[in-house]
Amino acid sequence: MRALSDLTWPEVAELAARSVLVVPIGSTEQHGPHLPGTVDTEVAACLAERVAAARPWAVLAPAVPYGSSGEHAGFPGTLSIGRHVVEALVLELVRSAEVFAGVLLVSGHGGNAVPLSRAVAAAVAEGRAAAVWSPTGPPRDSHAGHTETSVMLAVRPEAVRLDRLERGDTRPLPEIMGVLRERGLRPVTANGVLGDPRMASAEAGHRVLTRWTADLLAEADRFHQVHIGRS
């Protein structure tokens, strides 16, 4: 696996023109009473590492650990830089990575969707090669529920407080999205959970990671073919 953390600038110069920079984009926000605030960043980094390990033309960048998490305000430990800052940060990051053939963003936080989409659109309008991918999950299990808890049990089990698993609000995300956008999570879920993590397992987490990895690799291969494979 090739990672910027292991490369000097002359080494980057030798390989960048035919390489895709893979950048994990996460967040630092509450994930219920049982998960750490770094879940989104850790999951994004894990998936990005899998791409870099599986594809010789991929180079792993350090993860961006902050995102747009204003909806989690009121829960201690949430650190949000807002949509406008995320958009500006990512656009400048892509611009600064012009030595690479392209930049693939791997987002682990749904709240980053709008600013990342805007940043990528602006970069593409400037003639740059950029794309964003993010994992999908059940609409009744969108935050710190069965899916994310299972994935964390697969990625870093010691970080999961199994004695603090609590059911949260399990209504479909579209049903509560209006309240979330206007007032945040607090009026919807007292414990910060959207879903039910009580039956989570590492086995389920590995299955989810396998599916997400396959989807991400397919997107990475498509991106590589469009921007490098035909050059």
C-alpha positions in Angstrom: 0.0 0.0 0.0 1.2 3.5 -0.9 0.5 6.3 1.5 1.6 9.9 1.7 2.6 9.3 5.3 5.4 7.0 3.9 6.5 9.0 0.8 8.9 11.8 0.3 8.2 14.5 -2.2 10.5 13.1 -4.9 8.8 9.7 -4.5 5.4 11.4 -5.0 6.7 13.2 -8.0 7.7 9.9 -9.7 4.2 8.3 -9.3 1.6 11.0 -9.0 0.9 11.6 -12.7 -0.6 8.1 -13.0 -2.0 7.8 -9.5 -5.3 8.6 -7.8 -5.1 10.3 -4.4 -7.7 8.7 -2.1 -8.7 11.0 0.7 -10.8 9.8 3.7 -13.2 12.5 4.9 -14.8 12.0 8.3 -16.2 13.9 11.2 -15.8 14.3 15.0 -19.3 14.0 16.5 -21.3 12.1 19.0 -22.3 8.5 18.2 -24.5 7.7 21.1 -23.5 6.5 24.6 -21.6 3.5 23.2 -19.4 4.7 20.3 -16.5 7.2 20.1 -16.9 10.4 18.2 -14.3 9.4 15.6 -16.5 6.6 14.0 -17.0 8.4 10.6 -13.3 9.2 10.3 -12.2 5.7 11.2 -14.7 4.0 8.8 -13.7 6.3 6.0 -10.0 5.7 6.7 -10.5 1.9 6.8 -12.3 1.9 3.4 -9.7 4.2 1.8 -6.9 2.0 3.1 -8.6 -1.0 1.5 -8.6 0.8 -1.9 -4.9 1.7 -1.5 -4.1 -1.8 -0.6 -6.0 -3.3 -3.5 -5.0 -1.0 -6.3 -1.3 -0.1 -7.1 -2.4 3.2 -8.7 -4.0 4.5 -5.5 -2.2 6.6 -2.9 -3.7 7.1 0.5 -3.9 10.6 2.0 -4.2 11.4 5.7 -7.8 11.5 6.8 -9.7 14.8 7.3 -11.2 14.3 10.8 -13.7 17.2 10.9 -16.8 17.8 9.0 -20.2 19.5 8.9 -21.9 18.2 12.0 -24.1 21.0 13.2 -27.1 18.7 13.6 -25.2 17.1 16.5 -24.8 20.3 18.4 -25.8 20.0 22.1 -24.1 16.6 22.4 -20.7 17.0 24.1 -17.7 16.0 22.0 -19.1 17.2 18.7 -16.7 19.4 16.8 -18.2 20.9 13.6 -16.5 23.2 11.0 -19.8 23.7 9.0 -20.8 23.2 5.4 -19.1 26.3 4.0 -15.7 25.4 5.6 -15.9 21.8 4.5 -16.7 22.9 0.9 -13.8 25.4 0.9 -11.4 23.0 2.6 -12.0 20.2 0.2 -12.0 22.3 -2.9 -8.6 23.8 -1.9 -7.3 20.3 -1.1 -8.3 19.0 -4.5 -6.7 22.1 -6.2 -3.5 21.5 -4.2 -3.3 17.9 -5.3 -3.1 18.8 -9.0 0.1 16.7 -9.4 -2.1 13.6 -9.1 -4.2 12.3 -12.0 -7.3 12.6 -9.8 -8.7 12.8 -6.3 -11.2 10.4 -4.9 -12.9 11.4 -1.7 -14.2 8.7 0.6 -16.8 10.2 2.9 -17.9 8.5 6.1 -20.4 11.2 7.3 -23.7 11.9 5.7 -23.7 15.5 6.8 -20.8 16.1 4.5 -22.8 15.1 1.4 -23.9 18.6 0.3 -20.6 20.4 0.8 -18.6 17.6 -0.8 -20.9 17.5 -3.8 -20.5 21.2 -4.2 -16.7 21.1 -3.9 -16.4 18.3 -6.4 -18.7 20.1 -8.8 -16.6 23.2 -8.5 -13.4 21.2 -9.0 -14.7 19.5 -12.1 -15.9 22.8 -13.5 -12.3 23.9 -13.2 -11.2 21.0 -15.3 -10.0 18.8 -12.4 -10.6 15.1 -11.9 -12.4 14.6 -8.7 -15.2 12.4 -7.3 -16.8 11.5 -4.0 -18.1 8.2 -2.7 -20.0 7.4 0.5 -21.5 4.3 2.0 -25.2 3.6 2.1 -27.4 2.0 4.8 -30.9 1.3 5.9 -33.1 4.5 6.4 -34.2 3.3 9.8 -30.5 2.8 10.9 -28.7 5.9 10.0 -26.6 6.9 13.0 -24.9 4.8 15.7 -27.3 2.0 15.2 -26.9 -1.6 14.1 -24.8 -0.9 11.0 -22.2 1.5 12.4 -21.9 -0.4 15.7 -21.4 -3.6 13.8 -18.8 -2.0 11.6 -16.9 -0.6 14.6 -17.0 -4.0 16.3 -15.2 -5.2 13.2 -12.8 -2.3 12.9 -12.0 -1.4 16.5 -14.0 -3.6 19.0 -12.3 -2.2 22.1 -13.9 1.2 21.4 -17.5 -0.1 21.6 -19.1 0.1 25.1 -21.2 -3.0 24.9 -22.7 -2.3 28.3 -24.2 1.0 27.0 -26.1 -0.2 23.9 -29.4 1.6 23.7 -32.2 1.7 21.1 -32.6 5.1 19.6 -35.2 6.6 17.2 -35.9 4.0 14.5 -38.2 6.0 12.2 -37.0 6.2 8.6 -34.6 9.1 8.0 -36.8 10.8 5.4 -39.6 11.0 8.0 -37.5 13.0 10.5 -35.2 14.8 8.1 -37.2 18.1 8.4 -36.7 18.3 12.1 -33.1 17.3 11.9 -32.4 20.1 9.5 -34.3 22.7 11.4 -33.5 21.7 15.0 -30.9 19.0 15.0 -30.9 15.5 16.6 -31.7 16.6 20.2 -35.5 16.9 19.6 -35.5 13.5 17.9 -33.3 11.3 19.9 -32.2 11.9 23.5 -29.3 9.5 23.4 -28.1 10.5 19.9 -28.9 7.2 18.2 -30.9 6.7 15.0 -31.4 3.0 14.9 -31.0 0.0 17.3 -27.5 -1.2 18.0 -28.4 -3.9 20.6 -28.0 -6.8 18.2 -24.9 -5.5 16.5 -22.0 -8.0 15.8 -18.6 -8.0 14.4 -19.7 -10.7 11.8 -22.4 -8.3 10.5 -19.8 -5.5 10.5 -17.4 -7.6 8.3 -20.3 -8.3 5.9 -21.1 -4.6 5.6 -17.4 -3.7 5.1 -17.1 -6.3 2.4 -20.1 -4.8 0.6 -19.0 -1.2 1.0 -15.4 -2.1 -0.1 -16.8 -3.8 -3.3 -18.9 -0.7 -4.1 -16.0 1.7 -3.4 -13.6 -0.4 -5.5 -16.0 -0.3 -8.4 -16.2 3.4 -8.2 -12.4 3.7 -7.9 -11.9 1.5 -10.9 -14.4 3.6 -12.9 -12.7 6.8 -11.9 -9.3 5.4 -12.7 -10.4 4.1 -16.1 -11.9 7.5 -17.1 -9.0 9.6 -15.9 -5.9 7.4 -16.2 -6.7 4.1 -18.0 -7.4 5.8 -21.3 -4.6 8.3 -21.1 
